[in-house]
């Protein structure tokens, strides 16, 4: 049971998330030969206040 976890900034709508799940599943199955039914995709929306790089939250990057 492969589990693919994707963390991304919030803001995508339901149709975009459906497309991400479908295309990631398809790509994984093409690369590995796994059946689509065995692939789990977990999307996690993260606010820019909760994600940082280089010691700066992404929400603050435009301010610096």
PDBQT receptor file of N, H, CA, C and O in Angstrom, charges set to zero:
ATOM      1  N   UNK A   1       0.833  -1.165   0.000  1.00  0.00    +0.000 N 
ATOM      2  CA  UNK A   1       0.000   0.000   0.000  1.00  0.00    +0.000 C 
ATOM      3  C   UNK A   1       0.890   1.245   0.000  1.00  0.00    +0.000 C 
ATOM      4  O   UNK A   1       1.260   1.728   1.070  1.00  0.00    +0.000 OA
ATOM      5  N   UNK A   2       1.236   1.767  -1.158  1.00  0.00    +0.000 N 
ATOM      6  H   UNK A   2       0.935   1.374  -2.028  1.00  0.00    +0.000 HD
ATOM      7  CA  UNK A   2       2.018   2.999  -1.201  1.00  0.00    +0.000 C 
ATOM      8  C   UNK A   2       1.189   4.181  -0.706  1.00  0.00    +0.000 C 
ATOM      9  O   UNK A   2       0.000   4.294  -1.006  1.00  0.00    +0.000 OA
ATOM     10  N   UNK A   3       1.835   5.055   0.054  1.00  0.00    +0.000 N 
ATOM     11  H   UNK A   3       2.800   4.964   0.298  1.00  0.00    +0.000 HD
ATOM     12  CA  UNK A   3       1.208   6.283   0.516  1.00  0.00    +0.000 C 
ATOM     13  C   UNK A   3       2.062   7.445   0.025  1.00  0.00    +0.000 C 
ATOM     14  O   UNK A   3       3.256   7.517   0.318  1.00  0.00    +0.000 OA
ATOM     15  N   UNK A   4       1.450   8.342  -0.715  1.00  0.00    +0.000 N 
ATOM     16  H   UNK A   4       0.481   8.284  -0.953  1.00  0.00    +0.000 HD
ATOM     17  CA  UNK A   4       2.139   9.517  -1.235  1.00  0.00    +0.000 C 
ATOM     18  C   UNK A   4       1.575  10.724  -0.498  1.00  0.00    +0.000 C 
ATOM     19  O   UNK A   4       0.376  10.998  -0.562  1.00  0.00    +0.000 OA
ATOM     20  N   UNK A   5       2.447  11.441   0.201  1.00  0.00    +0.000 N 
ATOM     21  H   UNK A   5       3.421  11.218   0.253  1.00  0.00    +0.000 HD
ATOM     22  CA  UNK A   5       2.026  12.622   0.965  1.00  0.00    +0.000 C 
ATOM     23  C   UNK A   5       2.525  13.877   0.263  1.00  0.00    +0.000 C 
ATOM     24  O   UNK A   5       3.695  13.980  -0.104  1.00  0.00    +0.000 OA
ATOM     25  N   UNK A   6       1.624  14.818   0.088  1.00  0.00    +0.000 N 
ATOM     26  H   UNK A   6       0.673  14.735   0.386  1.00  0.00    +0.000 HD
ATOM     27  CA  UNK A   6       1.964  16.082  -0.557  1.00  0.00    +0.000 C 
ATOM     28  C   UNK A   6       1.542  17.208   0.377  1.00  0.00    +0.000 C 
ATOM     29  O   UNK A   6       0.371  17.329   0.735  1.00  0.00    +0.000 OA
ATOM     30  N   UNK A   7       2.508  18.026   0.762  1.00  0.00    +0.000 N 
ATOM     31  H   UNK A   7       3.459  17.927   0.471  1.00  0.00    +0.000 HD
ATOM     32  CA  UNK A   7       2.220  19.208   1.553  1.00  0.00    +0.000 C 
ATOM     33  C   UNK A   7       2.384  20.415   0.644  1.00  0.00    +0.000 C 
ATOM     34  O   UNK A   7       3.379  20.536  -0.070  1.00  0.00    +0.000 OA
ATOM     35  N   UNK A   8       1.396  21.312   0.676  1.00  0.00    +0.000 N 
ATOM     36  H   UNK A   8       0.587  21.213   1.256  1.00  0.00    +0.000 HD
ATOM     37  CA  UNK A   8       1.414  22.454  -0.231  1.00  0.00    +0.000 C 
ATOM     38  C   UNK A   8       0.681  23.610   0.419  1.00  0.00    +0.000 C 
ATOM     39  O   UNK A   8      -0.107  23.426   1.347  1.00  0.00    +0.000 OA
ATOM     40  N   UNK A   9       0.958  24.816  -0.088  1.00  0.00    +0.000 N 
ATOM     41  H   UNK A   9       1.599  24.965  -0.841  1.00  0.00    +0.000 HD
ATOM     42  CA  UNK A   9       0.232  25.980   0.411  1.00  0.00    +0.000 C 
ATOM     43  C   UNK A   9      -1.249  25.811   0.120  1.00  0.00    +0.000 C 
ATOM     44  O   UNK A   9      -1.632  25.266  -0.916  1.00  0.00    +0.000 OA
ATOM     45  N   UNK A  10      -2.075  26.282   1.040  1.00  0.00    +0.000 N 
ATOM     46  H   UNK A  10      -1.764  26.725   1.880  1.00  0.00    +0.000 HD
ATOM     47  CA  UNK A  10      -3.515  26.223   0.847  1.00  0.00    +0.000 C 
ATOM     48  C   UNK A  10      -3.927  27.132  -0.294  1.00  0.00    +0.000 C 
ATOM     49  O   UNK A  10      -3.184  28.034  -0.682  1.00  0.00    +0.000 OA
ATOM     50  N   UNK A  11      -5.120  26.893  -0.831  1.00  0.00    +0.000 N 
ATOM     51  H   UNK A  11      -5.724  26.161  -0.516  1.00  0.00    +0.000 HD
ATOM     52  CA  UNK A  11      -5.648  27.773  -1.868  1.00  0.00    +0.000 C 
ATOM     53  C   UNK A  11      -6.132  27.064  -3.118  1.00  0.00    +0.000 C 
ATOM     54  O   UNK A  11      -6.735  27.693  -3.987  1.00  0.00    +0.000 OA
ATOM     55  N   UNK A  12      -5.880  25.775  -3.224  1.00  0.00    +0.000 N 
ATOM     56  H   UNK A  12      -5.390  25.265  -2.518  1.00  0.00    +0.000 HD
ATOM     57  CA  UNK A  12      -6.354  25.059  -4.408  1.00  0.00    +0.000 C 
ATOM     58  C   UNK A  12      -7.790  24.598  -4.179  1.00  0.00    +0.000 C 
ATOM     59  O   UNK A  12      -8.168  24.238  -3.064  1.00  0.00    +0.000 OA
ATOM     60  N   UNK A  13      -8.581  24.614  -5.243  1.00  0.00    +0.000 N 
ATOM     61  H   UNK A  13      -8.274  24.907  -6.148  1.00  0.00    +0.000 HD
ATOM     62  CA  UNK A  13      -9.975  24.201  -5.095  1.00  0.00    +0.000 C 
ATOM     63  C   UNK A  13     -10.105  22.683  -5.239  1.00  0.00    +0.000 C 
ATOM     64  O   UNK A  13      -9.135  21.987  -5.539  1.00  0.00    +0.000 OA
ATOM     65  N   UNK A  14     -11.304  22.196  -5.024  1.00  0.00    +0.000 N 
ATOM     66  H   UNK A  14     -12.093  22.761  -4.780  1.00  0.00    +0.000 HD
ATOM     67  CA  UNK A  14     -11.566  20.753  -5.035  1.00  0.00    +0.000 C 
ATOM     68  C   UNK A  14     -11.200  20.109  -6.361  1.00  0.00    +0.000 C 
ATOM     69  O   UNK A  14     -10.626  19.020  -6.382  1.00  0.00    +0.000 OA
ATOM     70  N   UNK A  15     -11.528  20.775  -7.477  1.00  0.00    +0.000 N 
ATOM     71  H   UNK A  15     -11.993  21.659  -7.460  1.00  0.00    +0.000 HD
ATOM     72  CA  UNK A  15     -11.201  20.196  -8.789  1.00  0.00    +0.000 C 
ATOM     73  C   UNK A  15      -9.691  20.096  -9.000  1.00  0.00    +0.000 C 
ATOM     74  O   UNK A  15      -9.211  19.110  -9.560  1.00  0.00    +0.000 OA
ATOM     75  N   UNK A  16      -8.940  21.099  -8.560  1.00  0.00    +0.000 N 
ATOM     76  H   UNK A  16      -9.329  21.900  -8.104  1.00  0.00    +0.000 HD
ATOM     77  CA  UNK A  16      -7.476  21.036  -8.674  1.00  0.00    +0.000 C 
ATOM     78  C   UNK A  16      -6.928  19.888  -7.830  1.00  0.00    +0.000 C 
ATOM     79  O   UNK A  16      -6.023  19.177  -8.266  1.00  0.00    +0.000 OA
ATOM     80  N   UNK A  17      -7.462  19.706  -6.643  1.00  0.00    +0.000 N 
ATOM     81  H   UNK A  17      -8.198  20.284  -6.289  1.00  0.00    +0.000 HD
ATOM     82  CA  UNK A  17      -6.998  18.618  -5.779  1.00  0.00    +0.000 C 
ATOM     83  C   UNK A  17      -7.331  17.260  -6.379  1.00  0.00    +0.000 C 
ATOM     84  O   UNK A  17      -6.524  16.333  -6.307  1.00  0.00    +0.000 OA
ATOM     85  N   UNK A  18      -8.497  17.139  -6.962  1.00  0.00    +0.000 N 
ATOM     86  H   UNK A  18      -9.152  17.892  -7.021  1.00  0.00    +0.000 HD
ATOM     87  CA  UNK A  18      -8.856  15.878  -7.645  1.00  0.00    +0.000 C 
ATOM     88  C   UNK A  18      -7.866  15.577  -8.765  1.00  0.00    +0.000 C 
ATOM     89  O   UNK A  18      -7.437  14.436  -8.938  1.00  0.00    +0.000 OA
ATOM     90  N   UNK A  19      -7.506  16.616  -9.527  1.00  0.00    +0.000 N 
ATOM     91  H   UNK A  19      -7.854  17.543  -9.387  1.00  0.00    +0.000 HD
ATOM     92  CA  UNK A  19      -6.562  16.425 -10.631  1.00  0.00    +0.000 C 
ATOM     93  C   UNK A  19      -5.187  16.029 -10.109  1.00  0.00    +0.000 C 
ATOM     94  O   UNK A  19      -4.546  15.147 -10.680  1.00  0.00    +0.000 OA
ATOM     95  N   UNK A  20      -4.720  16.663  -9.036  1.00  0.00    +0.000 N 
ATOM     96  H   UNK A  20      -5.240  17.380  -8.573  1.00  0.00    +0.000 HD
ATOM     97  CA  UNK A  20      -3.433  16.295  -8.443  1.00  0.00    +0.000 C 
ATOM     98  C   UNK A  20      -3.451  14.835  -8.025  1.00  0.00    +0.000 C 
ATOM     99  O   UNK A  20      -2.526  14.087  -8.344  1.00  0.00    +0.000 OA
ATOM    100  N   UNK A  21      -4.497  14.421  -7.314  1.00  0.00    +0.000 N 
ATOM    101  H   UNK A  21      -5.248  15.029  -7.056  1.00  0.00    +0.000 HD
ATOM    102  CA  UNK A  21      -4.596  13.027  -6.853  1.00  0.00    +0.000 C 
ATOM    103  C   UNK A  21      -4.585  12.065  -8.036  1.00  0.00    +0.000 C 
ATOM    104  O   UNK A  21      -3.880  11.055  -8.011  1.00  0.00    +0.000 OA
ATOM    105  N   UNK A  22      -5.357  12.372  -9.060  1.00  0.00    +0.000 N 
ATOM    106  H   UNK A  22      -5.929  13.192  -9.080  1.00  0.00    +0.000 HD
ATOM    107  CA  UNK A  22      -5.436  11.500 -10.229  1.00  0.00    +0.000 C 
ATOM    108  C   UNK A  22      -4.102  11.398 -10.966  1.00  0.00    +0.000 C 
ATOM    109  O   UNK A  22      -3.660  10.301 -11.307  1.00  0.00    +0.000 OA
ATOM    110  N   UNK A  23      -3.464  12.541 -11.210  1.00  0.00    +0.000 N 
ATOM    111  H   UNK A  23      -3.824  13.432 -10.934  1.00  0.00    +0.000 HD
ATOM    112  CA  UNK A  23      -2.235  12.527 -11.996  1.00  0.00    +0.000 C 
ATOM    113  C   UNK A  23      -1.054  11.941 -11.227  1.00  0.00    +0.000 C 
ATOM    114  O   UNK A  23      -0.208  11.264 -11.811  1.00  0.00    +0.000 OA
ATOM    115  N   UNK A  24      -0.990  12.197  -9.928  1.00  0.00    +0.000 N 
ATOM    116  H   UNK A  24      -1.677  12.747  -9.453  1.00  0.00    +0.000 HD
ATOM    117  CA  UNK A  24       0.077  11.599  -9.119  1.00  0.00    +0.000 C 
ATOM    118  C   UNK A  24      -0.099  10.081  -9.078  1.00  0.00    +0.000 C 
ATOM    119  O   UNK A  24       0.870   9.333  -9.203  1.00  0.00    +0.000 OA
ATOM    120  N   UNK A  25      -1.331   9.641  -8.904  1.00  0.00    +0.000 N 
ATOM    121  H   UNK A  25      -2.119  10.249  -8.803  1.00  0.00    +0.000 HD
ATOM    122  CA  UNK A  25      -1.608   8.200  -8.900  1.00  0.00    +0.000 C 
ATOM    123  C   UNK A  25      -1.226   7.575 -10.236  1.00  0.00    +0.000 C 
ATOM    124  O   UNK A  25      -0.559   6.542 -10.271  1.00  0.00    +0.000 OA
ATOM    125  N   UNK A  26      -1.646   8.197 -11.333  1.00  0.00    +0.000 N 
ATOM    126  H   UNK A  26      -2.188   9.037 -11.304  1.00  0.00    +0.000 HD
ATOM    127  CA  UNK A  26      -1.321   7.668 -12.663  1.00  0.00    +0.000 C 
ATOM    128  C   UNK A  26       0.186   7.581 -12.879  1.00  0.00    +0.000 C 
ATOM    129  O   UNK A  26       0.684   6.571 -13.375  1.00  0.00    +0.000 OA
ATOM    130  N   UNK A  27       0.910   8.631 -12.509  1.00  0.00    +0.000 N 
ATOM    131  H   UNK A  27       0.505   9.451 -12.106  1.00  0.00    +0.000 HD
ATOM    132  CA  UNK A  27       2.363   8.630 -12.681  1.00  0.00    +0.000 C 
ATOM    133  C   UNK A  27       3.042   7.555 -11.855  1.00  0.00    +0.000 C 
ATOM    134  O   UNK A  27       3.952   6.876 -12.332  1.00  0.00    +0.000 OA
ATOM    135  N   UNK A  28       2.599   7.402 -10.616  1.00  0.00    +0.000 N 
ATOM    136  H   UNK A  28       1.860   7.953 -10.228  1.00  0.00    +0.000 HD
ATOM    137  CA  UNK A  28       3.179   6.382  -9.752  1.00  0.00    +0.000 C 
ATOM    138  C   UNK A  28       2.922   4.992 -10.330  1.00  0.00    +0.000 C 
ATOM    139  O   UNK A  28       3.812   4.141 -10.334  1.00  0.00    +0.000 OA
ATOM    140  N   UNK A  29       1.720   4.769 -10.811  1.00  0.00    +0.000 N 
ATOM    141  H   UNK A  29       0.997   5.460 -10.808  1.00  0.00    +0.000 HD
ATOM    142  CA  UNK A  29       1.387   3.457 -11.375  1.00  0.00    +0.000 C 
ATOM    143  C   UNK A  29       2.179   3.165 -12.642  1.00  0.00    +0.000 C 
ATOM    144  O   UNK A  29       2.615   2.034 -12.857  1.00  0.00    +0.000 OA
ATOM    145  N   UNK A  30       2.368   4.183 -13.484  1.00  0.00    +0.000 N 
ATOM    146  H   UNK A  30       2.014   5.102 -13.309  1.00  0.00    +0.000 HD
ATOM    147  CA  UNK A  30       3.187   3.989 -14.698  1.00  0.00    +0.000 C 
ATOM    148  C   UNK A  30       4.623   3.640 -14.328  1.00  0.00    +0.000 C 
ATOM    149  O   UNK A  30       5.236   2.776 -14.955  1.00  0.00    +0.000 OA
ATOM    150  N   UNK A  31       5.156   4.306 -13.316  1.00  0.00    +0.000 N 
ATOM    151  H   UNK A  31       4.658   5.007 -12.806  1.00  0.00    +0.000 HD
ATOM    152  CA  UNK A  31       6.558   4.110 -12.936  1.00  0.00    +0.000 C 
ATOM    153  C   UNK A  31       6.791   2.800 -12.208  1.00  0.00    +0.000 C 
ATOM    154  O   UNK A  31       7.876   2.227 -12.303  1.00  0.00    +0.000 OA
ATOM    155  N   UNK A  32       5.788   2.314 -11.480  1.00  0.00    +0.000 N 
ATOM    156  H   UNK A  32       4.906   2.779 -11.403  1.00  0.00    +0.000 HD
ATOM    157  CA  UNK A  32       6.009   1.147 -10.619  1.00  0.00    +0.000 C 
ATOM    158  C   UNK A  32       5.214  -0.085 -11.003  1.00  0.00    +0.000 C 
ATOM    159  O   UNK A  32       5.531  -1.191 -10.565  1.00  0.00    +0.000 OA
ATOM    160  N   UNK A  33       4.190   0.092 -11.811  1.00  0.00    +0.000 N 
ATOM    161  H   UNK A  33       3.932   0.991 -12.167  1.00  0.00    +0.000 HD
ATOM    162  CA  UNK A  33       3.327  -1.038 -12.146  1.00  0.00    +0.000 C 
ATOM    163  C   UNK A  33       2.289  -1.338 -11.075  1.00  0.00    +0.000 C 
ATOM    164  O   UNK A  33       1.586  -2.344 -11.165  1.00  0.00    +0.000 OA
ATOM    165  N   UNK A  34       2.181  -0.485 -10.067  1.00  0.00    +0.000 N 
ATOM    166  H   UNK A  34       2.752   0.333  -9.994  1.00  0.00    +0.000 HD
ATOM    167  CA  UNK A  34       1.189  -0.679  -9.006  1.00  0.00    +0.000 C 
ATOM    168  C   UNK A  34      -0.215  -0.463  -9.571  1.00  0.00    +0.000 C 
ATOM    169  O   UNK A  34      -0.390   0.205 -10.590  1.00  0.00    +0.000 OA
ATOM    170  N   UNK A  35      -1.201  -1.033  -8.901  1.00  0.00    +0.000 N 
ATOM    171  H   UNK A  35      -1.058  -1.576  -8.073  1.00  0.00    +0.000 HD
ATOM    172  CA  UNK A  35      -2.584  -0.796  -9.315  1.00  0.00    +0.000 C 
ATOM    173  C   UNK A  35      -3.074   0.493  -8.658  1.00  0.00    +0.000 C 
ATOM    174  O   UNK A  35      -2.712   0.779  -7.517  1.00  0.00    +0.000 OA
ATOM    175  N   UNK A  36      -3.886   1.268  -9.362  1.00  0.00    +0.000 N 
ATOM    176  H   UNK A  36      -4.180   1.036 -10.289  1.00  0.00    +0.000 HD
ATOM    177  CA  UNK A  36      -4.383   2.526  -8.794  1.00  0.00    +0.000 C 
ATOM    178  C   UNK A  36      -5.109   2.342  -7.459  1.00  0.00    +0.000 C 
ATOM    179  O   UNK A  36      -5.045   3.212  -6.590  1.00  0.00    +0.000 OA
ATOM    180  N   UNK A  37      -5.786   1.230  -7.302  1.00  0.00    +0.000 N 
ATOM    181  H   UNK A  37      -5.838   0.524  -8.009  1.00  0.00    +0.000 HD
ATOM    182  CA  UNK A  37      -6.531   0.972  -6.075  1.00  0.00    +0.000 C 
ATOM    183  C   UNK A  37      -5.627   0.835  -4.856  1.00  0.00    +0.000 C 
ATOM    184  O   UNK A  37      -6.084   0.990  -3.724  1.00  0.00    +0.000 OA
ATOM    185  N   UNK A  38      -4.354   0.548  -5.078  1.00  0.00    +0.000 N 
ATOM    186  H   UNK A  38      -3.982   0.422  -5.998  1.00  0.00    +0.000 HD
ATOM    187  CA  UNK A  38      -3.435   0.358  -3.953  1.00  0.00    +0.000 C 
ATOM    188  C   UNK A  38      -2.750   1.658  -3.519  1.00  0.00    +0.000 C 
ATOM    189  O   UNK A  38      -2.104   1.705  -2.473  1.00  0.00    +0.000 OA
ATOM    190  N   UNK A  39      -2.896   2.709  -4.327  1.00  0.00    +0.000 N 
ATOM    191  H   UNK A  39      -3.422   2.670  -5.177  1.00  0.00    +0.000 HD
ATOM    192  CA  UNK A  39      -2.161   3.950  -4.085  1.00  0.00    +0.000 C 
ATOM    193  C   UNK A  39      -3.018   4.926  -3.276  1.00  0.00    +0.000 C 
ATOM    194  O   UNK A  39      -4.150   5.237  -3.647  1.00  0.00    +0.000 OA
ATOM    195  N   UNK A  40      -2.458   5.394  -2.174  1.00  0.00    +0.000 N 
ATOM    196  H   UNK A  40      -1.539   5.141  -1.872  1.00  0.00    +0.000 HD
ATOM    197  CA  UNK A  40      -3.110   6.404  -1.340  1.00  0.00    +0.000 C 
ATOM    198  C   UNK A  40      -2.365   7.720  -1.530  1.00  0.00    +0.000 C 
ATOM    199  O   UNK A  40      -1.136   7.759  -1.468  1.00  0.00    +0.000 OA
ATOM    200  N   UNK A  41      -3.114   8.801  -1.762  1.00  0.00    +0.000 N 
ATOM    201  H   UNK A  41      -4.112   8.770  -1.813  1.00  0.00    +0.000 HD
ATOM    202  CA  UNK A  41      -2.528  10.129  -1.878  1.00  0.00    +0.000 C 
ATOM    203  C   UNK A  41      -3.150  10.992  -0.785  1.00  0.00    +0.000 C 
ATOM    204  O   UNK A  41      -4.372  11.087  -0.680  1.00  0.00    +0.000 OA
ATOM    205  N   UNK A  42      -2.309  11.613   0.021  1.00  0.00    +0.000 N 
ATOM    206  H   UNK A  42      -1.316  11.536  -0.064  1.00  0.00    +0.000 HD
ATOM    207  CA  UNK A  42      -2.772  12.475   1.102  1.00  0.00    +0.000 C 
ATOM    208  C   UNK A  42      -2.292  13.893   0.827  1.00  0.00    +0.000 C 
ATOM    209  O   UNK A  42      -1.090  14.148   0.762  1.00  0.00    +0.000 OA
ATOM    210  N   UNK A  43      -3.229  14.805   0.667  1.00  0.00    +0.000 N 
ATOM    211  H   UNK A  43      -4.206  14.597   0.720  1.00  0.00    +0.000 HD
ATOM    212  CA  UNK A  43      -2.902  16.215   0.454  1.00  0.00    +0.000 C 
ATOM    213  C   UNK A  43      -3.073  16.957   1.773  1.00  0.00    +0.000 C 
ATOM    214  O   UNK A  43      -4.090  16.813   2.451  1.00  0.00    +0.000 OA
ATOM    215  N   UNK A  44      -2.076  17.746   2.124  1.00  0.00    +0.000 N 
ATOM    216  H   UNK A  44      -1.250  17.863   1.572  1.00  0.00    +0.000 HD
ATOM    217  CA  UNK A  44      -2.146  18.555   3.335  1.00  0.00    +0.000 C 
ATOM    218  C   UNK A  44      -1.960  20.010   2.950  1.00  0.00    +0.000 C 
ATOM    219  O   UNK A  44      -0.921  20.396   2.415  1.00  0.00    +0.000 OA
ATOM    220  N   UNK A  45      -2.982  20.817   3.230  1.00  0.00    +0.000 N 
ATOM    221  H   UNK A  45      -3.826  20.503   3.665  1.00  0.00    +0.000 HD
ATOM    222  CA  UNK A  45      -2.884  22.252   3.008  1.00  0.00    +0.000 C 
ATOM    223  C   UNK A  45      -2.203  22.896   4.210  1.00  0.00    +0.000 C 
ATOM    224  O   UNK A  45      -2.543  22.605   5.356  1.00  0.00    +0.000 OA
ATOM    225  N   UNK A  46      -1.254  23.759   3.942  1.00  0.00    +0.000 N 
ATOM    226  H   UNK A  46      -0.978  23.996   3.010  1.00  0.00    +0.000 HD
ATOM    227  CA  UNK A  46      -0.527  24.454   4.997  1.00  0.00    +0.000 C 
ATOM    228  C   UNK A  46      -0.598  25.946   4.704  1.00  0.00    +0.000 C 
ATOM    229  O   UNK A  46      -0.381  26.372   3.569  1.00  0.00    +0.000 OA
ATOM    230  N   UNK A  47      -0.901  26.734   5.719  1.00  0.00    +0.000 N 
ATOM    231  H   UNK A  47      -1.078  26.388   6.640  1.00  0.00    +0.000 HD
ATOM    232  CA  UNK A  47      -0.924  28.189   5.507  1.00  0.00    +0.000 C 
ATOM    233  C   UNK A  47       0.514  28.709   5.415  1.00  0.00    +0.000 C 
ATOM    234  O   UNK A  47       1.447  28.079   5.914  1.00  0.00    +0.000 OA
ATOM    235  N   UNK A  48       0.672  29.842   4.784  1.00  0.00    +0.000 N 
ATOM    236  H   UNK A  48      -0.086  30.353   4.379  1.00  0.00    +0.000 HD
ATOM    237  CA  UNK A  48       2.011  30.409   4.639  1.00  0.00    +0.000 C 
ATOM    238  C   UNK A  48       2.574  30.890   5.970  1.00  0.00    +0.000 C 
ATOM    239  O   UNK A  48       3.774  31.138   6.083  1.00  0.00    +0.000 OA
ATOM    240  N   UNK A  49       1.712  31.023   6.981  1.00  0.00    +0.000 N 
ATOM    241  H   UNK A  49       0.737  30.821   6.889  1.00  0.00    +0.000 HD
ATOM    242  CA  UNK A  49       2.190  31.350   8.330  1.00  0.00    +0.000 C 
ATOM    243  C   UNK A  49       2.884  30.162   8.980  1.00  0.00    +0.000 C 
ATOM    244  O   UNK A  49       3.694  30.335   9.890  1.00  0.00    +0.000 OA
ATOM    245  N   UNK A  50       2.571  28.962   8.518  1.00  0.00    +0.000 N 
ATOM    246  H   UNK A  50       1.913  28.822   7.779  1.00  0.00    +0.000 HD
ATOM    247  CA  UNK A  50       3.062  27.740   9.147  1.00  0.00    +0.000 C 
ATOM    248  C   UNK A  50       4.180  27.063   8.365  1.00  0.00    +0.000 C 
ATOM    249  O   UNK A  50       4.540  25.925   8.663  1.00  0.00    +0.000 OA
ATOM    250  N   UNK A  51       4.731  27.748   7.371  1.00  0.00    +0.000 N 
ATOM    251  H   UNK A  51       4.438  28.673   7.128  1.00  0.00    +0.000 HD
ATOM    252  CA  UNK A  51       5.765  27.161   6.517  1.00  0.00    +0.000 C 
ATOM    253  C   UNK A  51       6.859  28.205   6.341  1.00  0.00    +0.000 C 
ATOM    254  O   UNK A  51       6.591  29.351   5.980  1.00  0.00    +0.000 OA
ATOM    255  N   UNK A  52       8.062  27.803   6.594  1.00  0.00    +0.000 N 
ATOM    256  H   UNK A  52       8.279  26.872   6.888  1.00  0.00    +0.000 HD
ATOM    257  CA  UNK A  52       9.154  28.754   6.454  1.00  0.00    +0.000 C 
ATOM    258  C   UNK A  52      10.342  28.165   5.732  1.00  0.00    +0.000 C 
ATOM    259  O   UNK A  52      10.468  26.949   5.591  1.00  0.00    +0.000 OA
ATOM    260  N   UNK A  53      11.207  29.045   5.277  1.00  0.00    +0.000 N 
ATOM    261  H   UNK A  53      11.105  30.033   5.391  1.00  0.00    +0.000 HD
ATOM    262  CA  UNK A  53      12.472  28.654   4.650  1.00  0.00    +0.000 C 
ATOM    263  C   UNK A  53      13.492  29.713   5.010  1.00  0.00    +0.000 C 
ATOM    264  O   UNK A  53      13.212  30.910   4.946  1.00  0.00    +0.000 OA
ATOM    265  N   UNK A  54      14.659  29.271   5.384  1.00  0.00    +0.000 N 
ATOM    266  H   UNK A  54      14.886  28.299   5.436  1.00  0.00    +0.000 HD
ATOM    267  CA  UNK A  54      15.721  30.212   5.716  1.00  0.00    +0.000 C 
ATOM    268  C   UNK A  54      15.404  31.054   6.944  1.00  0.00    +0.000 C 
ATOM    269  O   UNK A  54      15.874  32.184   7.071  1.00  0.00    +0.000 OA
ATOM    270  N   UNK A  55      14.609  30.500   7.842  1.00  0.00    +0.000 N 
ATOM    271  H   UNK A  55      14.227  29.581   7.740  1.00  0.00    +0.000 HD
ATOM    272  CA  UNK A  55      14.281  31.203   9.068  1.00  0.00    +0.000 C 
ATOM    273  C   UNK A  55      13.164  32.224   8.942  1.00  0.00    +0.000 C 
ATOM    274  O   UNK A  55      12.898  32.968   9.885  1.00  0.00    +0.000 OA
ATOM    275  N   UNK A  56      12.500  32.270   7.777  1.00  0.00    +0.000 N 
ATOM    276  H   UNK A  56      12.716  31.665   7.011  1.00  0.00    +0.000 HD
ATOM    277  CA  UNK A  56      11.441  33.258   7.551  1.00  0.00    +0.000 C 
ATOM    278  C   UNK A  56      10.184  32.533   7.073  1.00  0.00    +0.000 C 
ATOM    279  O   UNK A  56      10.234  31.733   6.139  1.00  0.00    +0.000 OA
ATOM    280  N   UNK A  57       9.056  32.824   7.724  1.00  0.00    +0.000 N 
ATOM    281  H   UNK A  57       9.016  33.475   8.483  1.00  0.00    +0.000 HD
ATOM    282  CA  UNK A  57       7.777  32.272   7.276  1.00  0.00    +0.000 C 
ATOM    283  C   UNK A  57       7.468  32.811   5.882  1.00  0.00    +0.000 C 
ATOM    284  O   UNK A  57       7.775  33.964   5.579  1.00  0.00    +0.000 OA
ATOM    285  N   UNK A  58       6.870  31.992   5.045  1.00  0.00    +0.000 N 
ATOM    286  H   UNK A  58       6.621  31.056   5.291  1.00  0.00    +0.000 HD
ATOM    287  CA  UNK A  58       6.536  32.450   3.696  1.00  0.00    +0.000 C 
ATOM    288  C   UNK A  58       5.582  33.638   3.731  1.00  0.00    +0.000 C 
ATOM    289  O   UNK A  58       5.626  34.486   2.840  1.00  0.00    +0.000 OA
ATOM    290  N   UNK A  59       4.724  33.716   4.740  1.00  0.00    +0.000 N 
ATOM    291  H   UNK A  59       4.689  33.028   5.465  1.00  0.00    +0.000 HD
ATOM    292  CA  UNK A  59       3.812  34.855   4.857  1.00  0.00    +0.000 C 
ATOM    293  C   UNK A  59       4.570  36.159   5.058  1.00  0.00    +0.000 C 
ATOM    294  O   UNK A  59       4.058  37.230   4.733  1.00  0.00    +0.000 OA
ATOM    295  N   UNK A  60       5.775  36.081   5.586  1.00  0.00    +0.000 N 
ATOM    296  H   UNK A  60       6.191  35.211   5.851  1.00  0.00    +0.000 HD
ATOM    297  CA  UNK A  60       6.582  37.283   5.843  1.00  0.00    +0.000 C 
ATOM    298  C   UNK A  60       7.602  37.563   4.748  1.00  0.00    +0.000 C 
ATOM    299  O   UNK A  60       8.282  38.587   4.809  1.00  0.00    +0.000 OA
ATOM    300  N   UNK A  61       7.732  36.717   3.777  1.00  0.00    +0.000 N 
ATOM    301  H   UNK A  61       7.180  35.885   3.728  1.00  0.00    +0.000 HD
ATOM    302  CA  UNK A  61       8.777  36.878   2.777  1.00  0.00    +0.000 C 
ATOM    303  C   UNK A  61       8.576  38.159   1.946  1.00  0.00    +0.000 C 
ATOM    304  O   UNK A  61       9.555  38.822   1.605  1.00  0.00    +0.000 OA
ATOM    305  N   UNK A  62       7.354  38.507   1.623  1.00  0.00    +0.000 N 
ATOM    306  H   UNK A  62       6.559  37.968   1.900  1.00  0.00    +0.000 HD
ATOM    307  CA  UNK A  62       7.105  39.717   0.839  1.00  0.00    +0.000 C 
ATOM    308  C   UNK A  62       7.380  40.979   1.648  1.00  0.00    +0.000 C 
ATOM    309  O   UNK A  62       7.631  42.046   1.087  1.00  0.00    +0.000 OA
ATOM    310  N   UNK A  63       7.330  40.846   2.961  1.00  0.00    +0.000 N 
ATOM    311  H   UNK A  63       7.126  39.979   3.416  1.00  0.00    +0.000 HD
ATOM    312  CA  UNK A  63       7.506  42.005   3.842  1.00  0.00    +0.000 C 
ATOM    313  C   UNK A  63       8.982  42.367   4.040  1.00  0.00    +0.000 C 
ATOM    314  O   UNK A  63       9.300  43.488   4.436  1.00  0.00    +0.000 OA
ATOM    315  N   UNK A  64       9.885  41.409   3.760  1.00  0.00    +0.000 N 
ATOM    316  H   UNK A  64       9.626  40.498   3.438  1.00  0.00    +0.000 HD
ATOM    317  CA  UNK A  64      11.303  41.677   4.016  1.00  0.00    +0.000 C 
ATOM    318  C   UNK A  64      12.012  42.257   2.810  1.00  0.00    +0.000 C 
ATOM    319  O   UNK A  64      13.209  42.535   2.873  1.00  0.00    +0.000 OA
TER     320      UNK A  64
